[in-house]
Amino acid sequence: MTTYKQPEKDKSRVLLWNHAVESLTSLRDSNRILNTTYMEHLWLYCQQQLNEKLDIEAFIQWKQYADICYQTKKPEELKIAFFCGNEPENDVKHLLGLGVRIENIYAFECDSNLFNLAVKSLHNTYPLLKIYKGKIEVFAELQNTKFDIVYLDFTGSLFKEYKVVLKMLDLNALNDMSILAINTTYLDKTEENIEILTNFFYNDTFFESSVLTSNDTEEENSKVQRAEGCDALGIDIENLRSIIDMNFENAYSAFQTALIIDYANRHKPAYEVFKQDMLSKRLINSKVIAKKEDFFRNFHDVLIQESFMDGQRLPSNQYLEDEFIEKLSNGTKRSRLECIKIAEVFLQSPYSHSLPVWNKIEEHIKHGASSDNDIDDEYIDVDFKQVVTPEVNQVISEINNWFYGQCRFCDVPMAHLWLELLLFHYGHPYHTNIGNHKRYSYTAKKRKMCLDIFTLDKCRTLYDWIPMLEYFIYDMQDNNRQMITRMCIDAIGKQLLHIVDEIFEGSALVGINEFEWSINKELPNREEISVKKNQENIFLRMIKTLRDKFRKIRIF
């Protein structure tokens, strides 16, 4: 019988469950992305910058609505799901010690033999625990269950298991404020895996600098340093492949964190909106998108060429064909990757675009064109506004007129920010609280494990608060509501800047690090968990002390 009772695994379990339960209960208010303290600072700042008095009653009303959305929770109210293996009591015992009710714990096991062993092991200890034989994502879809904490403790790498994670996010199986913990094995270093990681980071605008170096010169528990993309650093794809070959473990560590954050924040809402016509037609002209091949050739290919000429990369370029998130799910009209590309076109619809006529440019160069000015006329303007609905075009027009020449804050709110608002209003992203993120690694028997603990926040106190599309422009003419909306965007943007490419870019009301309260959030370095033999007894006593402490709290 396989056993998972080992010090490093036990320590990871304590760190995970303690952090998860505490984050959603006693520290719930401070772990809101739209937390009260930051929003109050911003409100006062906006009043000062506008040099006029905003209506405090409007802000009070919004804060009351925020409290309703976020709620408060006690440990016994949390609903938790995890993979149990053959020894579910390892996790159950600790969760009960933290005050979680056994009725709210859902355990899952796919393997028939392990399921039978798990059921047998609980006969005399926790017979009230619900163990489900099968896939957690199937259960979530059939039962429409919402969990506060989901711990996916895989026995393989994220390359193998990513579909489960993405499906749980697609199903909105986690509550509006929740914890998603992902534990995977580090990848085997193969040419194919090196190729996938190379493509992923080569097409990333910002990524962890640890991908480029195997020498960890940063202090323990310090924040992650980020590199500004391969083009900016002058690294071609072959050089990057060699670097990742040398720093393969660091690259996988960065990949695991980045893939899930990118999908939860950016790709998941795009897929939710554009996979079917019901929501898609609210934002996108159905006739223009009817023929997918024509749509991508006429519009998305323009973005690809523009990005290439600017030395930039589109997020959709990070995924190789036939890899990761491209395949159609049952019942959908468009794949995940297609939806990402549609979203990229949608968010660029307010701006001017042109397509170079390469044969004419080459002809000019051949006959002695001496400067860019000589070939400026060899571009065809492409009207992206035909892609979106008349209602969205009206929003673009009014927003551009409304904010033209207004420079009272750090960033001028350009039109794409309001399109992102609309996309996220319908698409329900899981924004990531970077400031509360935890990353660990440890060795379980012979395999090294990679653990990420994501704090997710749907920020529905913003997205459900804004009006429907038809009333959107009128709402923005109310100074109080406009400023509260922009405050929320600022707060989300400061969590994700340089971590998720092109999400609420240029959304700052107050400059990053301009004040102590306006700092930009940064990911922590991955912390190695190790328990020396002479520390094992101390560690076990620590676990017992923690459980006793929580029992006393529950009594009183």
PLY file of the C-alpha trace (Angstrom):
ply
format ascii 1.0
element vertex 556
property float x
property float y
property float z
element edge 555
property int vertex1
property int vertex2
end_header
0.00 0.00 0.00
1.42 3.39 -1.04
1.86 5.84 1.81
2.22 9.59 1.61
3.04 10.17 5.26
6.39 11.86 4.95
7.66 15.06 6.59
7.97 17.22 3.45
4.51 16.26 2.25
3.04 16.83 5.71
4.66 20.24 5.92
3.32 21.23 2.50
-0.14 20.13 3.65
0.07 22.30 6.77
1.28 25.32 4.79
-1.44 24.87 2.18
-4.46 24.31 4.39
-3.49 26.91 7.00
-2.93 29.56 4.34
-6.10 28.68 2.42
-8.46 28.64 5.40
-6.97 31.77 6.97
-7.06 33.69 3.66
-10.79 33.08 3.23
-11.82 33.64 6.85
-9.88 35.81 9.30
-7.90 37.57 6.54
-10.72 37.64 4.00
-11.19 41.42 3.91
-7.51 42.21 3.41
-7.29 39.55 0.67
-9.97 41.13 -1.47
-8.42 42.61 -4.60
-10.93 45.44 -4.16
-10.20 45.73 -0.45
-11.66 48.53 1.63
-8.37 50.11 2.71
-6.96 50.52 -0.79
-10.25 51.76 -2.21
-10.56 54.39 0.54
-7.05 55.64 -0.22
-7.96 55.92 -3.89
-11.23 57.73 -3.18
-9.43 60.43 -1.19
-6.75 60.69 -3.85
-9.37 61.16 -6.58
-11.04 63.93 -4.61
-7.72 65.76 -4.30
-6.81 65.34 -7.97
-10.21 66.43 -9.25
-10.14 69.46 -6.96
-13.84 69.00 -6.44
-15.94 67.12 -3.95
-17.24 63.74 -5.02
-20.39 62.44 -3.39
-19.25 60.29 -0.47
-22.69 58.67 -0.34
-22.04 57.04 -3.73
-18.84 55.49 -2.39
-20.55 54.33 0.81
-23.25 52.65 -1.26
-20.60 50.88 -3.35
-18.76 49.68 -0.21
-21.99 48.26 1.16
-22.55 46.40 -2.10
-18.95 45.16 -1.98
-19.51 43.73 1.51
-22.59 41.90 0.24
-20.65 40.43 -2.68
-17.58 39.38 -0.72
-19.44 38.25 2.43
-17.67 36.95 5.52
-16.96 33.30 6.15
-16.00 31.07 9.06
-13.98 27.86 8.64
-17.10 25.75 9.17
-18.76 27.47 6.18
-16.00 26.64 3.69
-16.65 23.98 1.06
-13.47 22.10 0.11
-12.53 19.62 -2.63
-9.32 17.62 -2.96
-7.80 14.47 -4.45
-7.65 11.98 -1.61
-5.55 9.07 -2.88
-5.68 6.03 -0.64
-5.19 7.99 2.60
-7.73 10.84 2.82
-7.34 11.04 6.59
-4.06 12.91 6.11
-5.89 15.99 4.86
-9.20 15.44 6.64
-7.64 15.37 10.09
-5.88 18.68 9.53
-8.94 20.35 8.02
-11.12 19.31 10.93
-8.49 20.74 13.25
-8.83 24.07 11.45
-12.58 24.13 12.04
-13.84 22.86 8.67
-16.95 20.68 8.90
-16.63 17.16 7.51
-19.96 17.61 5.71
-18.28 20.31 3.59
-15.29 18.20 2.55
-15.46 16.50 -0.85
-12.78 13.92 -1.69
-12.18 12.55 -5.19
-10.34 9.47 -6.47
-10.43 8.04 -10.01
-8.45 4.85 -9.48
-10.69 1.96 -8.39
-8.08 0.29 -6.19
-7.15 3.53 -4.43
-10.83 4.40 -4.00
-11.50 1.05 -2.30
-8.49 1.50 -0.01
-9.61 5.02 0.89
-13.14 3.88 1.76
-11.76 1.03 3.84
-9.32 3.28 5.69
-12.09 5.63 6.88
-14.42 2.99 8.28
-13.35 3.54 11.89
-12.30 7.19 11.67
-14.27 9.45 9.31
-17.25 7.52 7.92
-19.07 10.81 7.21
-16.54 11.89 4.61
-17.88 11.91 1.06
-15.51 10.22 -1.39
-16.49 10.38 -5.05
-15.17 7.83 -7.49
-14.44 9.71 -10.68
-13.22 13.00 -12.09
-13.68 16.19 -10.12
-14.46 18.20 -13.26
-17.26 15.79 -14.22
-18.75 16.08 -10.74
-18.54 19.88 -10.85
-20.32 20.00 -14.20
-23.09 17.58 -13.22
-23.70 18.91 -9.71
-23.01 22.61 -10.38
-21.19 22.71 -7.06
-19.15 25.77 -6.03
-16.08 25.24 -3.87
-14.18 27.71 -1.70
-10.95 25.71 -1.81
-9.89 23.24 -4.50
-6.64 21.30 -4.10
-5.59 19.43 -7.23
-2.71 17.21 -6.12
-1.62 15.59 -9.38
0.79 12.70 -9.85
2.00 14.08 -13.21
3.15 17.38 -14.69
0.91 20.25 -15.74
1.62 19.33 -19.36
-0.37 16.16 -18.68
-2.99 17.51 -16.27
-3.72 21.07 -17.46
-7.14 20.17 -18.91
-8.54 19.44 -15.45
-7.45 22.87 -14.19
-8.82 24.74 -17.20
-12.10 22.82 -17.07
-12.65 23.69 -13.41
-12.12 27.36 -14.25
-14.36 27.16 -17.33
-17.12 25.62 -15.20
-16.85 28.44 -12.65
-16.54 25.66 -10.09
-14.82 27.90 -7.56
-16.63 30.57 -5.58
-16.22 34.26 -6.38
-13.42 34.48 -3.80
-11.55 31.21 -3.51
-8.28 29.30 -3.30
-7.01 27.06 -6.09
-3.97 24.94 -5.17
-2.12 23.07 -7.92
0.55 20.48 -7.13
2.36 18.76 -10.01
5.55 16.86 -10.65
8.37 18.62 -12.41
8.66 17.73 -16.10
10.99 15.18 -17.57
13.48 17.01 -19.76
12.79 15.94 -23.34
13.26 17.75 -26.65
9.50 18.07 -27.06
9.06 19.61 -23.61
11.96 22.00 -24.19
10.32 23.06 -27.46
6.97 23.79 -25.80
8.54 25.84 -23.00
10.73 27.71 -25.48
7.75 28.74 -27.59
5.77 29.75 -24.50
8.41 32.11 -23.13
9.68 33.39 -26.47
6.20 34.79 -27.12
5.76 36.22 -23.62
6.19 39.98 -23.15
7.32 39.59 -19.53
8.41 36.47 -17.69
10.40 35.38 -14.66
14.10 36.15 -14.95
14.83 32.75 -13.37
13.96 31.23 -16.77
17.20 32.75 -18.05
19.54 31.87 -15.20
20.23 28.80 -13.10
22.05 30.85 -10.48
19.59 31.90 -7.82
21.19 35.11 -6.58
18.00 36.39 -4.99
17.48 36.18 -1.27
15.25 33.48 0.11
11.56 34.46 0.12
12.30 37.56 -1.99
10.10 38.64 -4.86
10.42 37.40 -8.42
12.44 39.53 -10.82
10.90 39.80 -14.27
12.56 39.94 -17.70
11.15 42.12 -20.47
10.78 39.54 -23.21
13.26 38.02 -25.62
13.03 40.73 -28.28
13.87 43.44 -25.76
16.78 41.35 -24.48
18.06 40.45 -27.93
17.57 36.70 -27.41
16.57 34.73 -30.49
14.55 31.53 -30.27
17.55 29.22 -30.70
19.44 30.93 -27.88
16.37 30.72 -25.67
16.05 27.00 -26.41
19.64 26.48 -25.22
19.02 28.57 -22.11
15.87 26.62 -21.21
17.76 23.38 -21.76
20.16 24.53 -19.03
17.48 26.03 -16.76
14.74 23.51 -17.43
13.46 23.21 -13.86
13.22 26.98 -13.42
11.38 27.26 -16.73
8.78 24.68 -15.70
8.29 26.41 -12.34
7.64 29.74 -14.09
5.42 28.06 -16.69
3.11 26.49 -14.11
2.43 29.81 -12.39
2.13 31.77 -15.63
-0.18 29.39 -17.50
-2.81 29.29 -14.77
-2.68 33.02 -14.04
-2.90 33.83 -17.75
-5.82 31.49 -18.31
-7.82 32.51 -15.23
-7.46 36.23 -15.90
-7.42 36.57 -19.67
-8.21 33.41 -21.62
-11.05 32.00 -19.54
-13.33 35.05 -19.98
-12.56 35.13 -23.71
-13.58 31.48 -24.02
-16.73 31.97 -21.96
-17.92 34.86 -24.13
-16.84 33.83 -27.62
-17.32 30.05 -27.62
-21.05 30.44 -28.34
-23.19 33.01 -30.13
-25.44 33.89 -27.19
-22.83 36.10 -25.50
-20.55 36.61 -28.48
-23.17 38.46 -30.52
-23.49 41.09 -27.78
-19.97 42.26 -28.60
-19.02 40.89 -32.03
-20.76 41.32 -35.39
-22.14 37.84 -36.13
-21.84 38.28 -39.89
-18.17 39.22 -39.72
-17.28 36.21 -37.59
-19.51 33.72 -39.41
-16.61 32.39 -41.48
-13.78 31.79 -39.05
-11.06 31.40 -41.66
-11.91 34.74 -43.27
-12.14 36.47 -39.90
-8.72 35.32 -38.76
-7.11 36.08 -42.13
-8.68 39.55 -42.45
-8.19 40.72 -38.88
-6.06 38.54 -36.62
-3.33 38.12 -39.22
-3.10 41.93 -39.31
-2.38 41.96 -35.57
0.26 39.27 -36.02
2.07 41.33 -38.66
1.78 44.56 -36.66
3.14 42.85 -33.55
6.01 41.32 -35.50
6.99 44.69 -37.00
6.83 46.32 -33.54
8.96 43.60 -31.97
6.02 42.44 -29.85
4.19 39.14 -29.41
0.51 38.30 -29.12
-0.55 36.13 -26.15
-2.13 33.63 -28.56
1.33 32.99 -30.04
2.39 31.28 -26.81
0.47 28.13 -27.65
1.69 25.73 -30.31
-0.80 24.15 -32.67
-2.13 20.85 -31.30
-0.84 21.74 -27.84
-2.60 22.89 -24.69
-5.70 24.99 -25.08
-6.63 24.79 -28.74
-9.09 21.92 -29.00
-12.85 22.24 -29.27
-14.92 21.18 -26.29
-18.16 19.33 -26.85
-21.03 21.63 -27.72
-18.95 24.71 -28.50
-18.53 26.44 -31.83
-14.99 27.71 -31.26
-11.89 26.38 -29.55
-10.15 28.07 -26.66
-7.35 29.30 -28.89
-9.81 30.68 -31.44
-11.61 32.57 -28.67
-8.33 34.06 -27.47
-7.65 35.33 -30.99
-11.17 36.79 -31.29
-10.66 38.61 -27.98
-7.37 40.05 -29.23
-9.15 41.50 -32.27
-12.08 42.75 -30.16
-9.83 44.63 -27.73
-7.94 46.26 -30.61
-11.10 47.38 -32.43
-10.92 51.03 -31.23
-7.56 51.65 -32.89
-6.18 52.16 -36.40
-4.63 49.19 -38.17
-2.95 48.71 -41.50
-1.67 45.82 -43.53
1.60 46.12 -45.49
1.46 45.23 -49.17
4.75 43.36 -49.24
5.05 42.97 -53.00
4.72 46.73 -53.50
7.14 47.45 -50.67
9.67 45.08 -52.19
9.22 46.78 -55.56
9.86 50.19 -54.02
12.97 48.96 -52.24
14.18 47.32 -55.45
13.86 50.63 -57.30
15.65 52.63 -54.66
13.23 53.68 -51.93
15.50 55.41 -49.45
13.34 55.80 -46.37
10.19 54.62 -44.65
8.41 57.71 -45.95
8.86 56.46 -49.50
6.77 53.38 -48.81
4.21 54.74 -46.32
1.55 54.63 -49.02
2.00 50.91 -49.49
-0.26 50.01 -46.58
-3.93 49.11 -46.64
-6.04 50.45 -43.78
-8.09 47.74 -42.07
-11.23 48.88 -40.29
-11.53 46.82 -37.10
-14.67 48.70 -36.06
-16.68 46.55 -38.46
-15.88 43.60 -36.17
-17.91 44.88 -33.21
-21.61 45.56 -32.76
-23.11 49.07 -33.18
-23.58 49.28 -29.40
-19.88 48.64 -28.80
-18.92 51.14 -31.50
-21.04 53.74 -29.73
-19.18 53.04 -26.49
-15.84 53.46 -28.29
-16.91 56.76 -29.85
-18.34 58.26 -26.66
-15.44 57.15 -24.48
-12.88 58.66 -26.87
-14.77 61.96 -26.89
-15.38 61.93 -23.17
-11.77 61.48 -22.08
-10.01 63.40 -24.88
-7.41 65.75 -23.37
-8.16 64.79 -19.76
-4.84 64.12 -18.00
-5.62 64.52 -14.32
-4.40 61.06 -13.35
-1.43 58.82 -14.05
-2.99 57.18 -17.14
-5.61 58.41 -19.60
-8.32 55.70 -19.74
-8.22 54.63 -23.39
-11.03 52.77 -25.10
-9.64 49.24 -24.73
-10.09 49.45 -20.93
-13.83 49.83 -21.34
-13.97 46.95 -23.80
-12.14 44.81 -21.25
-14.78 45.82 -18.71
-17.51 44.61 -21.05
-15.65 41.38 -21.82
-15.11 40.62 -18.13
-18.67 41.63 -17.27
-19.86 38.71 -19.42
-16.83 36.42 -19.13
-16.33 36.10 -15.35
-12.53 36.08 -15.03
-10.82 34.78 -11.91
-8.42 37.61 -11.11
-5.38 36.57 -9.12
-4.36 38.22 -5.85
-0.63 38.23 -6.53
0.13 39.69 -3.11
-1.27 36.57 -1.42
0.26 34.00 -3.77
2.36 31.12 -2.39
4.83 28.91 -4.27
6.62 25.85 -2.90
8.64 22.90 -4.09
9.63 19.72 -2.28
10.73 16.19 -3.01
8.13 13.46 -2.50
10.03 10.21 -2.48
11.92 10.44 -5.78
9.86 13.07 -7.63
10.17 16.80 -7.11
6.83 18.56 -6.70
5.77 22.06 -7.75
3.02 23.66 -5.63
1.20 26.92 -6.40
-1.54 28.35 -4.17
-3.64 30.90 -6.09
-6.01 33.33 -4.38
-8.78 34.01 -6.90
-11.22 36.91 -6.92
-13.92 37.36 -9.56
-14.30 41.04 -8.55
-18.05 40.84 -9.16
-18.44 43.89 -6.94
-17.19 45.71 -10.05
-18.43 43.60 -12.96
-21.96 43.07 -11.61
-22.11 46.72 -10.49
-21.61 48.21 -13.95
-24.75 48.49 -16.12
-25.70 46.60 -19.25
-24.06 47.50 -22.54
-26.87 49.79 -23.74
-26.56 52.04 -20.65
-22.79 51.86 -20.35
-21.93 55.28 -21.82
-24.52 57.09 -19.72
-23.17 55.50 -16.57
-19.68 56.83 -17.30
-21.05 60.40 -17.41
-21.77 60.14 -13.68
-18.49 61.31 -12.12
-18.98 59.28 -8.95
-19.66 56.01 -10.74
-16.94 56.66 -13.29
-14.33 57.21 -10.58
-15.38 54.11 -8.62
-15.14 52.06 -11.82
-11.67 53.42 -12.55
-10.60 52.82 -8.94
-11.54 49.16 -9.30
-9.65 48.86 -12.59
-6.61 50.47 -10.97
-6.69 47.95 -8.12
-6.92 44.97 -10.48
-4.22 46.38 -12.73
-1.76 46.78 -9.88
-2.09 43.08 -9.09
-1.35 41.96 -12.63
1.00 44.51 -14.24
3.89 42.75 -16.04
2.46 39.41 -14.90
-0.50 39.09 -17.28
0.23 40.74 -20.64
-2.12 43.46 -21.83
-4.77 43.26 -19.14
-6.03 46.67 -18.00
-2.86 48.15 -19.46
-2.67 51.89 -18.78
-5.29 51.79 -16.02
-3.48 53.53 -13.16
-5.16 56.42 -11.37
-2.17 56.75 -9.06
1.38 55.94 -10.09
2.90 52.61 -9.11
4.85 53.00 -5.86
3.96 56.71 -5.77
2.74 56.16 -2.22
3.29 53.35 0.27
-0.27 52.21 -0.31
0.00 52.15 -4.14
2.73 49.54 -4.59
2.71 47.08 -7.45
2.26 43.43 -6.47
5.00 40.90 -7.21
5.14 37.11 -7.20
7.22 35.40 -4.51
10.11 33.14 -5.38
9.41 29.43 -5.05
10.33 28.25 -1.56
11.95 24.86 -1.08
10.32 22.75 1.66
12.72 20.50 3.48
12.49 18.77 6.85
15.68 17.38 8.32
15.44 14.18 10.33
16.17 15.91 13.61
13.35 18.36 12.84
10.67 15.74 12.24
9.59 15.40 15.87
9.55 19.18 16.28
7.40 19.48 13.18
4.93 16.84 14.34
4.62 18.61 17.70
3.97 21.87 15.84
1.08 20.26 13.93
-0.43 18.98 17.18
-0.09 22.43 18.78
-1.83 24.09 15.84
-4.72 21.62 15.98
-5.11 22.13 19.72
-5.09 25.89 19.17
-7.91 25.74 16.60
-9.94 23.41 18.82
-9.78 25.96 21.66
-10.81 28.76 19.31
-13.83 26.74 18.20
-14.88 26.00 21.78
-14.96 29.65 22.77
0 1
1 2
2 3
3 4
4 5
5 6
6 7
7 8
8 9
9 10
10 11
11 12
12 13
13 14
14 15
15 16
16 17
17 18
18 19
19 20
20 21
21 22
22 23
23 24
24 25
25 26
26 27
27 28
28 29
29 30
30 31
31 32
32 33
33 34
34 35
35 36
36 37
37 38
38 39
39 40
40 41
41 42
42 43
43 44
44 45
45 46
46 47
47 48
48 49
49 50
50 51
51 52
52 53
53 54
54 55
55 56
56 57
57 58
58 59
59 60
60 61
61 62
62 63
63 64
64 65
65 66
66 67
67 68
68 69
69 70
70 71
71 72
72 73
73 74
74 75
75 76
76 77
77 78
78 79
79 80
80 81
81 82
82 83
83 84
84 85
85 86
86 87
87 88
88 89
89 90
90 91
91 92
92 93
93 94
94 95
95 96
96 97
97 98
98 99
99 100
100 101
101 102
102 103
103 104
104 105
105 106
106 107
107 108
108 109
109 110
110 111
111 112
112 113
113 114
114 115
115 116
116 117
117 118
118 119
119 120
120 121
121 122
122 123
123 124
124 125
125 126
126 127
127 128
128 129
129 130
130 131
131 132
132 133
133 134
134 135
135 136
136 137
137 138
138 139
139 140
140 141
141 142
142 143
143 144
144 145
145 146
146 147
147 148
148 149
149 150
150 151
151 152
152 153
153 154
154 155
155 156
156 157
157 158
158 159
159 160
160 161
161 162
162 163
163 164
164 165
165 166
166 167
167 168
168 169
169 170
170 171
171 172
172 173
173 174
174 175
175 176
176 177
177 178
178 179
179 180
180 181
181 182
182 183
183 184
184 185
185 186
186 187
187 188
188 189
189 190
190 191
191 192
192 193
193 194
194 195
195 196
196 197
197 198
198 199
199 200
200 201
201 202
202 203
203 204
204 205
205 206
206 207
207 208
208 209
209 210
210 211
211 212
212 213
213 214
214 215
215 216
216 217
217 218
218 219
219 220
220 221
221 222
222 223
223 224
224 225
225 226
226 227
227 228
228 229
229 230
230 231
231 232
232 233
233 234
234 235
235 236
236 237
237 238
238 239
239 240
240 241
241 242
242 243
243 244
244 245
245 246
246 247
247 248
248 249
249 250
250 251
251 252
252 253
253 254
254 255
255 256
256 257
257 258
258 259
259 260
260 261
261 262
262 263
263 264
264 265
265 266
266 267
267 268
268 269
269 270
270 271
271 272
272 273
273 274
274 275
275 276
276 277
277 278
278 279
279 280
280 281
281 282
282 283
283 284
284 285
285 286
286 287
287 288
288 289
289 290
290 291
291 292
292 293
293 294
294 295
295 296
296 297
297 298
298 299
299 300
300 301
301 302
302 303
303 304
304 305
305 306
306 307
307 308
308 309
309 310
310 311
311 312
312 313
313 314
314 315
315 316
316 317
317 318
318 319
319 320
320 321
321 322
322 323
323 324
324 325
325 326
326 327
327 328
328 329
329 330
330 331
331 332
332 333
333 334
334 335
335 336
336 337
337 338
338 339
339 340
340 341
341 342
342 343
343 344
344 345
345 346
346 347
347 348
348 349
349 350
350 351
351 352
352 353
353 354
354 355
355 356
356 357
357 358
358 359
359 360
360 361
361 362
362 363
363 364
364 365
365 366
366 367
367 368
368 369
369 370
370 371
371 372
372 373
373 374
374 375
375 376
376 377
377 378
378 379
379 380
380 381
381 382
382 383
383 384
384 385
385 386
386 387
387 388
388 389
389 390
390 391
391 392
392 393
393 394
394 395
395 396
396 397
397 398
398 399
399 400
400 401
401 402
402 403
403 404
404 405
405 406
406 407
407 408
408 409
409 410
410 411
411 412
412 413
413 414
414 415
415 416
416 417
417 418
418 419
419 420
420 421
421 422
422 423
423 424
424 425
425 426
426 427
427 428
428 429
429 430
430 431
431 432
432 433
433 434
434 435
435 436
436 437
437 438
438 439
439 440
440 441
441 442
442 443
443 444
444 445
445 446
446 447
447 448
448 449
449 450
450 451
451 452
452 453
453 454
454 455
455 456
456 457
457 458
458 459
459 460
460 461
461 462
462 463
463 464
464 465
465 466
466 467
467 468
468 469
469 470
470 471
471 472
472 473
473 474
474 475
475 476
476 477
477 478
478 479
479 480
480 481
481 482
482 483
483 484
484 485
485 486
486 487
487 488
488 489
489 490
490 491
491 492
492 493
493 494
494 495
495 496
496 497
497 498
498 499
499 500
500 501
501 502
502 503
503 504
504 505
505 506
506 507
507 508
508 509
509 510
510 511
511 512
512 513
513 514
514 515
515 516
516 517
517 518
518 519
519 520
520 521
521 522
522 523
523 524
524 525
525 526
526 527
527 528
528 529
529 530
530 531
531 532
532 533
533 534
534 535
535 536
536 537
537 538
538 539
539 540
540 541
541 542
542 543
543 544
544 545
545 546
546 547
547 548
548 549
549 550
550 551
551 552
552 553
553 554
554 555
